[in-house]
Each structure stands twice: as structure tokens, then as C-alpha cells.
Amino acid sequence: MPIFSSKVKVDSITKGVSQPFEYKFDGSRTFTGWEKPEVPSNFRLGLIVGPSGSGKSLLLKEFGKETDPRWTKGESVASHFRDVDDATNRLTGVGLNSIPTWCSDFQVLSTGEQFRANLARKIGDHAVIDEFTSVVDRNVAKAASCALRRYVDKHDVKGMVLASCHEDIIPWLQPDWYFTTTDGILHDGRLLRRPPITLRIYSCDRSVWRMFKSHHYFSQNLSSSCYSYLATAEFEGAKEEVVGFVAALPMPSGTLRNAWRAHRTVVLPDYQGLGIGPRISDGVAQMMVDSGRRYYSRTSHPRFGGYRNNPEFQSNSEYKWVPSYGNLATRSLKRIRSKGKQDPNGMGDQRMCFSHEYVACWKVPKRAPIKLGK
């Protein structure tokens, strides 16, 4: 094993703190490190895990040097990425799905948001990240780990290595390999089972919207005629926690009979990245279909719309959304404003919209997209 050493000046303070404990110190210390393990040559994501002082950081340096992103005060988080697509892919790729957060100065973000923003900029081939999830709440740690694994696979990232003192992230991260500095053993993490999340949806009073409205990407308004639902999650071995909100509206008279549409869907920031938003939206949609209603959704959120437009995911899911009239159309904000709505986030003159109808997998209609009434 490699031996590392360091030497410091033994001044009066150093002597003063060591003598009461009878610690004989001449200014030098040696550390026994770990040999670099023989990891798979084509791995995407690796993890070094163990308690503080066990040699994680020294071993991590064998894989590369960590970068330290710089944030310019007065510029938005999104402006620090290469272009719009790069910002969108990376920020959603770490579970930072709040558009208002993307448009904020890094300095005003919470600790959890700053962690995810930094992570979004660090992701890349052969990147190394020390103290992964060390400064954030464990729910944020799990959500970010889950989202990162998904991004790494989708974008074919190569040779990324993390170091962390928290073992609870391992099943959520599902690394190709993980090395434990408590025993020096290299493990295969690809077959680990991700802990289940039990989601529940409850009818609720619209006043509950108060705790979610600041996290909605487009509007804080809520229609007085909507049906409101509260979503909770129960992680394995943990208590039930409030995680999200869904609202649905009846379609205007003169369009489709007995048809409803999605109005608001919000997941609290700590739980973004776990795939909860699409699931609770699907759950409410299924409730609507089960009650004999037709259910539609229109969104300009790239993560949400992209999920519903993904044929590979839909083909393997019990939940189905089929494109409806206007899917992937560009919508003029002049039209939106003409209906008395605003553009609070300055999204520009045009917005790409995703439009879908929800159907259960055994009810998928073999027909052309439905044209909504005028």
C-alpha cells in the first residue's frame, strides 16, 4: 500500500494542544493509503465509500483531479452552461427541475440547490467528485443519486468517480462498482435493488397549494374550480412524507364532453429526481379514466413532456399517454396573454408545448390524434 507523509511546524499552540493528551508529536505524520483497485475498463460510474479519515480522498486522486465550478454573481444558473439544451439536460439530469431556480443567481440558492447546480456542471467523462452528498439532506442525496445514474446512462458518460462517507446512497446510485475503504473490497453495484417508494394520493383542500405554489415553473395561480390532490411518499423503513401536489380541471364547455385536463403538478425540491412527478400525474390521470372521464395534459416543461413523448419508456410502462392535437407545436405567448395570462419567467416569444391524452395500456385507441374543439 502507498505511504503518504506530511510535516508541519511545531509551534507553541501545537505543543499546547498535544501535551495534555501525552501525544508525542515531532511535526510529521504518515498515512497508509489504498492501492488503486482494478476496476472495469469501460465503467460509467464508480464510487469510493467509507468513513472520514479512511483514505477516500487520497484514492480518488488516483482517478483524476476535481474541478471547482465558478459562479458569476448577477448571472443566472442557466447562463453558466454551454447553451439552452446543455443547461436543460444537465440541470434536469441532477433532479434540479425548478425553472425559477434555473433563472436565479447561484448565491441565493439553498444548500441543496447549490449542491445540485454544482453537480450539473461537474458531470462529464472521467470527472471526479469528492464529498458527494455530504452537505445535503438524505432525501436530496437519494434523489440526486437516482437522477445522476439516469443521466450518466442516457448520455453515455465514461469513467466518472465519486467519493462519499454515506453508504445509504449506494442502492440509489447503483454504481458500476464501489470500493469500501473500511475493508478494501471492490463490489459490483450494478445489480443492487433500488429501495421501493410507496406513493399515495389523497383528495385535499385547494388551500394546500400554498406550500407548493412557489415551486411551480410557470404560475402560482390555482383555479377555483379545480380538484386538488396531495401526494405522499413512504421510503423503505421511513415515515410517510408529503412530496407533491396535483390539480385537475374540467375542460371548458363546448369542447369535449366529460373531459378533464391537468392543471398543476408540483414536487417539492428535495424529492425532485426520483421520478415522482410523472408517477403522481399518472396516478391522478388513472383515477380520472377509472371514473369514466377522458384526461388530457398540455405542458411546456421539457422533463415532463419528454417523459410522455418517450416511446421506449411508454412501451414498458403500465401508464400510457398518446399524443393529442397540438403536440410538439410552438405556442405564441401573444395567444397566452390574450387569455389574460402572464409570462412571469420571461420564456420568450414562443413556447414548445407537449399535448397528450392519458389512456390505460389496455385501452390504447388505434386512431389519429384527437382534435380538441374550438
Secondary structure, 3 states (H helix, E strand, C coil): CCEEEEECCCCHHHHHHHHHHCCCCCCEEEEECCCCCCCCCCCCEEEEECCCCCCHHHHHCCCCCCCCCCCCCCCECHHHCCCHHHHHHHHHHCCCCCHHHHCCEHHHCCHHHHHHHHHHHHCCCCCEECCCCCCCCHHHHHHHHHHHHHHHHHCCCCCEEEEECCHHHHHHHCCCEEEECCCCEEEECCCCCCCCEEEEEEEECHHHHHHCHHHCCCCCCCCCCCEEEEEEEEECCCCEEEEEEEEEEECCCCCCCCEEEEEEEEECHHHCCCCHHHHHHHHHHHHHHHCCCEEEEEECCHHHHHHHHCHHHHHCCCEEEEECCCCCEEEEHHHHHHCCCCCCCCCCCEEEEEEEEEEEHHHCCCCCCCCCCC
